[in-house]
Amino acid sequence: MSDFGVYLAHAVDSPWKVASEWRRGWAYPRARLLFALNGIAWGSAWRLYGVPIIQKHRDSQMAFGSGLNLRSTTRSNPLGPNRPVMLVTWQAGALLAVGRDFGMTGGSICAAREIVIGDGVTVGANSILIDTDFHALDPECRLRGQDQAATAPVRIEDEVFIGMSCLVLKGVTIGRGCVVGAGSVVTNDLPSGWVCAGNPARPIRPLEPRPRARPPSLPTAQAEAR
């Protein structure tokens, strides 16, 4: 089937997807301008549905790899994100570094110190990733300002999947290939290759190994000859 045929089939079967692509095209110039004004290099194969919110401290760093996919409009995902994606570097010296093929729907990432995300990571609708408490526990410290809050770096390794409505808190590392169940609150490190869920999130079971592709069966005559 030709490309036009595929497009036409999508238009008939899923008209909302076609409308979403049209809206993505209209938002493209505003998105390019927003990233440029914040000094963030535009990457290859980016797909932004709607315009995210960027709050970047002048003395911070924010970078994204190729294949970025951000969904910031309610109609861009069946789960109905309740707000645009927010990308924030909150304080001077903060770092938000995201690898290739990152996808996120709604929600927020806020780095007061450092959040590093690997390649092939997906974050479900309306989840929040933060590396700070925002406010100190001690009342007197709270009165002095938000710079008194505790912070600790967050690491999310390659191929992690974080379900919808999760909260990832400061100082955690989520291991490669980990799957975090919807609605989880991540307060401690999670191991590679496990399904984890709960409040606080904990390992539930290891992921099953990927099945190996079977070799094609030989014709009967050829098999007998062997």
Protein Blocks (a to p, Z undefined) as FASTA:
>chain_A
ZZklmmmmmmmmmmmlmmmmmmmmmmmmmmmmmmmmnopacdehiacedjddddddfkbc
cdddehiacdfbfklpfklpabdcddddfbghiacdddehiaceehidddfkbccddehi
acdehiacdfbehiafblklmmnojklpccddddddehiacdehiacdehiacdehiacd
ehiacfbdcdehiacedjddddfbdcddddddddddddfklmmmZZ
